[in-house]
Amino acid sequence: MNVLLVTLDQFRGDCLGAAGHPVVRTPSLDRLAASGTRLARHYSQAAPCGPGRACLYTGTYQMNNRVVGNGTPLDRRLDNVARIARRAGYAPTVFGYADQGIDPRTVSGPDDDRLSTYQGYPPGFEIGLRLLDDQEAWRVWLADLGYDVPPDGEAALATEPERPAEHGVSAFLTDRLIAWLRAQDGPWFAHASYWRPHPPYAAAGRWARAYDPDDLPDPVPPPERQAPFAGNLASHGAPGGEQALRALRSQYFGMVSDVDEQLGRVWDELVDLGMWDDTLVVVTSDHGEQLGDQGLLGKGGCFEPSYHVLGIVRDVRTPGAHGGVVESFTENVDVVPTICEAVGVETPAQCDGMPLTSFLEGEAPPWWRDAAHWEYDWRWEYITRGPHPWPWDRRLESKHLAVRRSDRAAYVQYGNGEWRCFDLAADPTWGTELRDSAAVLEYAQAMLTWRSCHAERTLCDMLLIDGGVGRIPEDVS
């Protein structure tokens, strides 16, 4: 069986057309959901990109993998989806980027260039297309086509509306992925990591004009009081007011439809190559996007739009359950265990997530979680300001929050002792807070129980007796 893991950067979970979005059109993702399983309440566990991807690639919560910002090193001891794929006999190949920093204990010295970038890859991946912030490979291709190309990646992305969508960054990645697929003559594992719909908010070609700003729904208004810390958010609202925000949202939806069209090309190619019915397809995102909701842009902080993400799995082994929709809370940490079961590799002891296999077979396990969880850490805002002498100065340890979101409420705990509790049963827009102390205590205790039951477990579930008993971890060094 082949495996295709697709990530769309900053893709909100409520942007599927067939799932009820009033405006956006996503026929290719709708097609995948109709022939697979849609995870209606699927969540990323952290933001921004590096932390979100660390959770996705390792199956661990941020409190265990400790990747807390873009630039936090990925601990070499952690297993990851690429290493798992190699143990299953694949040569896992990534197209795009992964935003995982090198463990500084593995480099030869301070002159190593990898100590100056967070844009690395988890150990185990082969690189099919390196496409980092500078977008160099794409910009070189555009220059070869005769375009006058901006000198940096962000500027090139900002001018996407000026070129045909067929020459956009999403089309470029898709071209390279398809060429690679055509060269495969055995089982393969590919990770397609699309940049879009990440900012700058500028859709490629015709997609920049696909959505009329005046036809778009209004964003969710801010709550009664703003969060103590908004986090990695570009601004409170869009410069220029309501019309500027509507224009920005139209570009975001255009990027969504652009990357959706490119995925349709991938689905068609898999069909033409005879691979469609022999490929496990997983599509998700590293985090979401506020898009004006709660008066904010970007990603981070505590609110749901930054963490509710796309989730679709097409498991070719369970066609009887295709077209199903899972309403239970699922999380990106569930992706690694799900892939492990599909390729016949034992789920690593480190994993906080659980296999989605039962859902893919059309069954809802009675023991499944009853809430979704995410974390946000903003110590990166302070590390470079220093100094923070260790071990006496522990201020960095308080710059974080954790959220437990159930059907009825979302409890937010801050590292400095502050808290929020949003009454979602009364107001699903996160605009109303619970004040009843007994009700809040219930949610705070549930948060404490969640954290206490997900402490790092790699070695603690075995005993050194009789040659080793219990859950003996894999050697991933």
Order of alpha helices (4+ residues) and beta strands (2+ residues): beta-alpha-beta-alpha-alpha-alpha-beta-beta-alpha-alpha-alpha-beta-alpha-beta-beta-beta-beta-alpha-alpha-beta-alpha-beta-beta-beta-alpha-beta-beta
